[in-house]
Amino acid sequence: MSELAYTRLASTPNPMFVVVAGNIGSGKTTLTKKLSERLGWKPHFESVQDNPYLADFYADMSRWAFPLQVYFLNHRFNAHKQIESSAGSCIQDRSIYEDANIFARSLAEQGKLDERDYANYRQLFESMIQYLSPPTLMIFLRRSVPKLQERIKQRGRDYEQAIPVEYLTSLNEYYDDWYSRYNLGKSLVVDTDELDFLDNEEHFDRLVKRIVDSIDQKDMFFYF
């Protein structure tokens, strides 16, 4: 991809709001960081290290499912509103829509989130998204469960090492279902099993070009 194309994308007068979505270990944070560095856009990362519920949740999902989901819902709602009010382009690591359509749904259907709590959560989610505008582009990172497990092991977060394979598998199924039904705006599905956008610059350049192509030129460069 040419330097001119990068310059135009980075300096677009219309602020872009791009979300990187995907399962645990799919490469969301890595891609968010690399795109923000390449394009000069502000990154918004998922709250992990300072999350007061995550370790407890993986130890006892049924006990901590509801407070964890409410925590994430609040965090991502505030991040989404901050992005909407930003004067510049932004990239978000995981979206508020995933919380409801993937994680809360999975926990509820597995019986780890009480029906009453799930109904309460859904009502809260539906109320909140009325105040949000969809992102310019939703990037879906798809990765097989064995590759997810490899990545989770590599990054070495203690509380993630005991994540059941069944849980990762079910999340992948929910993501595929969500991808197929997503209709809030533009989207791009990226299969990442054989894509090394962390260490292979050619792979990363090709991915950036796909992202640019997925956003209409008139949206980015209306004065050209």
N, C-alpha and C positions, 0 to 999 in steps of 0.2 A: 504494500500500500504506500502511496507517495506521501512525502512530507507535506505537500500542499493539501492533500485530503485530510491528514491529521490536523493541520493548522485550521482548516475550515471547520472541522468537527469540533475542535477544542474551543474555537472562538465564535461559535454560532450565536447569533443575537437572540434566538429563541431558546430559553433554558430547557434542557433535556432532563427528564426524570426516568432513569433506567433502573430496573430492579433485576437482581440476579437471584433466581429461585432454584431450589434443589434440595435433595435429601441430605442427611448428615454425612459429611465426608465427600460431597460431590464436587467441591472446589469453589464454592460461592465466595468465601472470604478471599481466597487467592486471586480470583478473577476481579472481584471488586477492587482490591488493592492495586492490581496491575493496570486496570482501566483508569483508575483515578490518577495514577502516576503518569500514564501515557498522555491522557487528555487534559489533565489539570482540573478535573471535576472533583467536587467534594464527596468523600465517601461517608456512608453511614453504616456502621457495622452492627451486627447482631450482638445483643448484650449477653455475653457468656461468662467472662472471668468474674464480673461483679454480680452475677445472678445468684441471689440468696437461696434459690430453690432447686437448682439443677442437679447438684450432687444428691440431694435427698430424693429427688424424683426418680433417678435411675436406681436408687436403692429400694424404693417402695412407690411404684407408679400410682397405685390406687389411692394412697394417702395424699400424695402431693400433686396429682394431675390438675385439679381445679385451681389452686393458688398459682401454680406455674403458668397455666394458660392465661389467667387474668394478668399476671405480671408481664408476659410477652405481649398481650393485647394492648396494654397501657403503654408499654415501651414503644411498640411499633406505630401506634396511633400518633404519639407525640413526635416521633421521627418523621412520619409521613407529613404531618402538618408543618413541621419545620422545613422540610424539603419544598413543599408547595409555596412557602413564603420566601424562599431563597431567591436571590437575584441571579444566581448562577446555576449551572447544570450540576446534577448530583447523581450518585450511584448508591443504591441501597442493597445491603446484604440481607436477603430474605424479606418478605412482605407480610403485611397484616392479613392478606388474603390466604396465605399458606397456613397461618395459625388456625383459622376456622375450617378451611376446606381439607386440610391434611391432618394436622396433629390432633386437634380437638375431636374431629370426626373419627379418627383412628382409635383414640382412647375411649370414646363413647361406644363404638361398635365392638370393641374388645371387652367392654364391661369394666374398664378401669376408671371411667368417668361416670359418676352417678347421673341417671337420666334427668333428675331435677337440676343438678348443677349444669349439665350440658344445655338444657333448655334456657337456663338463666344466662349462660355464656353466649348462646346464639342470639338471644334478644339484645344483649349488650353489643355484640359485634354488628348486628344489623343496624342498630341505632347509630353507632360510631361511623360506619362507612358512608352514611348519608352526607357526612361532612367532609368527605374525601373525594379527590379527583383521581382517576386511574393514572398509572404511569404512562410515559410516552412509549416505552417498550418493556415488555416482560421477557427476560431471557430464561429459558428453562434448561437447566443442566441435568442431563440424564446419565446415570452411571449404574452399572450392574452391581449387585450386592457384594460379590467377591472383591471388586475394585473399591467399593465403599469401605469394606473391612480393612483392606490394605491401607487406605488413607487414614482411617481412624487409628490403626495401630501405629503408623508412622508419626502422627502428631502427638501421641502419647499422653492424652488427657486421661488421668486415672479413672474418673467417673464414667468415661465412655467405653472403657475396655470390656465391660460386662454387658453391653447392649445386646440383647438377644437377636440372633439372625432373623427370627420370625418378625421382630419389630421392624427391622430395616426392610424386609421383604414387603410387609404390609404397607409401609410408607411409600415404597416405590410404586406399588399398585395404586395407591391413592393419588400419587403425583401424576401417573399416566392418565388416570381418569380425569383429573383436574385439567391437565394439558389439553385433553380432547374437547373439553367443554368451555375453555376460557374464551370469553367474548367481550372483555372490557376494553380491548384495544389491540395494538400490534404486539406480536409475540414471535419468538424465535426459539426453536427446540435444538439443543446442541448435544449430540452424543459424545461423551468425553472419555470413554474407555481407552480409545487409541489417540486421544488428543492431549498433548503435553503443553499446555499454554503457560506453565510455570517456567520450564527450562528451555523450551524450544521456541525461539523467537519467530521462526517461520510459521509454526502452528498458531502462535498468538496473533501474528499479522493477518493470517487468513481469517481468524475468528473476528478480529476487529472489522475487517472488510465486510463480513457477513452482517455484523451489527449495523454498520453504516448503511448497507443495502436494505436493511429491514426498516430503517427510518426514512421516510420520503425525503428526497432532496429539498423539496419546497419547505418542509418543516424546519430544516436546519439552516438553509441558505436562501431565504426568500428574496434577498437583494441581488443574487447572482443571475 
